[in-house]
Amino acid sequence: MLVSFGLVGVYFAQSNFVRTLYYGNAAVATVLQYMAPALIVIFLALFRRRWPQRQELIAVILSLVGIVLLVTNGNLAQLQISEKTLFFGILSALGLVAYTLIPGSLLAENDAIVVVGWGMFMGGLAANFVAPLYHPAYHFDMLDLILLFFIVVFGSIVAFVWYIASLRKVAPETVGMLGMLEPLSATVLSALVLGVSFHAFQVVGIVMTLGAILIMNVAKK
């Protein structure tokens, strides 16, 4: 179970998310990855016979329609993002599903930081068969190392430990929906800081995707 978490949950999700960033941008990559909550609800219904409640079903439909509008801008005959961005975005969403569902039994007997630490260690070992640590893609300067340190410590370790720890007390599909605050912040910061722009229907799609989390949380309360 731990090996599966490290390879499929950590390495698969992270590597494909970074690939989506490379071919697209932060906002699109994050929104695409958060197809995961809808996929989790569908997975639980198909394989665990945990049928979605009405608000969950509405949230799934909203998020999926929102994703379609984001990638097509309302024109189903033409993508507004590259095919590689969409492909790796879907893979990263599947990885996030695995990251959310796999460690449930591990968390029953181990602390979250132990589970995440070993998962990252195994994922890192697997990554070295693809991109060895001793053979970086280019020469790192001091700024690169500082940014890499920030990504590893705050963007990965701290964020993932808290994410996994929340699975002890909150249902997986709810955790996934709460995580959709990430695409909101990514979209806003991309527009304000990086100058990323979106077409009208893409904005509608992002709003619909984010609206799914509001429906879920209001219904839960």
LINCOR-V312177 format. One record per pair of residues at least 24 apart in sequence whose ideal C-beta (glycine too) atoms are under 7 Angstrom apart, sorted by the first residue. I is the first residue (numbers start at 1). J is the second residue. D is the distance in Angstrom with one decimal. If there is no record, write none. Layout:
I,J,D + I,J,D
//
This chain:
1,102,6.6 + 1,105,6.2 + 1,106,5.8 + 2,106,6.3 + 2,118,5.7 + 2,119,6.9 + 3,122,6.1 + 4,102,5.6 + 5,102,4.6 + 5,103,5.2 + 5,106,6.8 + 5,119,4.6 + 6,118,6.7 + 6,119,4.3 + 6,122,2.9 + 6,123,4.7 + 7,122,6.5 + 7,123,6.5 + 7,126,5.5 + 8,95,6.7 + 8,98,4.4 + 8,102,6.9 + 9,95,6.8 + 9,98,4.6 + 9,99,3.8 + 9,102,5.1 + 9,103,6.9 + 9,119,6.2 + 10,99,6.7 + 10,119,4.5 + 10,120,5.6 + 10,123,3.6 + 11,123,3.5 + 11,126,4.9 + 11,127,5.8 + 12,95,4.2 + 12,98,6.8 + 13,92,5.8 + 13,95,2.7 + 13,96,5.2 + 13,98,6.8 + 13,99,5.0 + 14,123,6.9 + 15,127,6.8 + 16,88,4.8 + 16,91,4.0 + 16,92,4.0 + 16,95,5.8 + 17,92,4.1 + 19,88,4.1 + 20,85,5.8 + 20,88,4.4 + 20,89,4.5 + 20,92,5.5 + 23,82,5.4 + 23,84,4.4 + 23,85,4.3 + 23,88,6.5 + 24,81,5.6 + 24,82,6.9 + 24,85,3.7 + 25,190,6.0 + 25,196,5.2 + 26,186,4.9 + 26,190,5.0 + 27,186,5.1 + 27,187,4.3 + 27,190,4.0 + 27,196,5.7 + 28,70,7.0 + 28,81,5.7 + 28,85,6.3 + 29,89,6.3 + 30,182,5.5 + 30,183,4.2 + 30,186,3.9 + 31,67,7.0 + 31,70,5.8 + 31,183,4.3 + 31,187,6.9 + 31,206,6.1 + 31,209,5.9 + 32,67,6.8 + 32,89,2.9 + 32,90,7.0 + 32,92,6.8 + 32,93,6.3 + 33,89,6.4 + 33,92,4.6 + 33,93,5.2 + 33,96,5.6 + 34,179,6.6 + 34,180,4.9 + 34,182,6.9 + 34,183,5.2 + 34,209,6.8 + 35,63,6.8 + 35,67,5.6 + 35,93,4.1 + 36,93,4.7 + 36,96,3.9 + 36,97,5.0 + 36,100,6.8 + 36,176,5.4 + 37,63,6.5 + 37,173,6.0 + 37,176,3.5 + 37,177,4.8 + 37,180,6.5 + 38,63,4.7 + 38,64,5.4 + 39,93,6.2 + 39,94,7.0 + 39,97,5.0 + 40,97,5.6 + 40,100,6.1 + 40,101,6.8 + 40,172,5.7 + 40,173,4.8 + 40,176,5.1 + 41,173,5.1 + 43,97,6.4 + 44,173,6.7 + 55,215,5.5 + 55,216,6.1 + 55,219,3.4 + 56,173,6.6 + 56,216,6.8 + 58,215,5.7 + 59,177,6.6 + 59,212,3.9 + 59,215,5.0 + 59,216,4.9 + 62,208,5.0 + 62,211,5.6 + 62,212,4.4 + 62,215,6.9 + 63,209,5.0 + 63,212,4.2 + 65,208,5.9 + 66,205,4.3 + 66,206,6.6 + 66,208,3.4 + 66,209,3.5 + 67,205,6.6 + 67,209,6.3 + 68,205,7.0 + 69,201,4.9 + 69,202,6.5 + 69,204,5.5 + 69,205,3.0 + 69,208,6.8 + 70,202,5.2 + 70,205,3.8 + 70,206,6.1 + 73,199,4.4 + 73,201,4.5 + 73,202,5.1 + 74,201,3.7 + 80,199,6.5 + 80,202,6.4 + 100,172,4.9 + 100,175,6.3 + 100,176,5.8 + 101,172,5.8 + 103,164,6.0 + 103,167,6.8 + 104,167,6.6 + 107,164,6.7 + 107,167,5.9 + 107,168,5.4 + 112,161,5.4 + 112,164,4.5 + 112,165,3.8 + 113,161,5.1 + 115,164,6.0 + 116,160,5.1 + 116,161,5.0 + 116,164,5.3 + 174,216,6.7 + 174,220,6.6 + 177,212,6.7 + 177,213,4.8 + 177,216,4.4 + 178,213,6.7 + 180,209,6.9 + 180,210,6.2 + 180,212,6.7 + 180,213,4.3 + 181,213,6.9 + 183,209,6.7 + 183,210,6.8 + 184,210,5.3
//
